[in-house]
Amino acid sequence: MKGLYDIHCHILPGVDDGARNMEESLWMLSKEYKEGVRHVILTPHFRYEMFEPHMNIVTRQFMQLRREAIKIGQGDLQLYLGCELHSSMDMVECLKKGRRLTLAGSRYVLVEFSNSDEKSYIEERVRSLLMNGFIPIIAHAERYKATRSDIRFLEELREAGAYIQINADTISGESGFGAKLFAKKLMKQGILDFVGSDGHRQNERIPQIGKCAAKMEKIMGKEYVKKILIDNPGKITER
């Protein structure tokens, strides 16, 4: 299936723990293209005391990568800029002032939490984003104790207005049986909204959207794959 989206990846070179150089970035983008991906939202980490790339550097790297990516396939690979924003008390202020990025210039925000964050904190940060006009997408929801242990909590976050993203390698089974089973439950119960590769490097946490799409189709059918990997993310980039 062509026209797939990857809304969560660390392919932008030299800005976080993802791609180390342009060559590695282009290798991963080429792999994505061969697997049917035509839209990639680049989401470098923004996390205090760990990943704090300067916006000028991020923008410069994005512009350069976009120029180079024209050579991939038939030149129809679309790149967009965003970030994976680790939750903090000032994240709304940072977004409003342009110090942190929404996804592809939209109101959608890919927000990451710490594995040990309590439900009350997650709910508070989600509601803060919503009250300020942003649309939170919970990054790799399969990782957090608060969400893994209570699917009803995820349902409540969705009912409030948030969306749920899980990683492609979780669905394909490369993150362990427990995580795979959790992903299957989300799909079966209609709680999953987005999938991202969370791809990092050529030899570590490789983008696996194609493998994931095949597994999803086997479990849920082709129309479901289209919904999760084309239709839903298409709403992020539509103008």
Secondary structure, DSSP 8 states (H G I E B T S, - for coil): --SEEE-SB--STTSSSS--SHHHHHHHHHHHHHTTEEEEEE--EEBTTTB---HHHHHHHHHHHHHHHTTSTTS--EEEE--EEE--TTHHHHHHTTSS--GGGSSEEEEE--TT--HHHHHHHHHHHHHTT-EEEETTGGG-HHHHT-HHHHHHHHHHT-EEEEEHHHHTTTT-HHHHHHHHHHHHTT---EEE--B--SSSS---HHHHHHHHHHHH-HHHHHIIIIIHHHHHH--
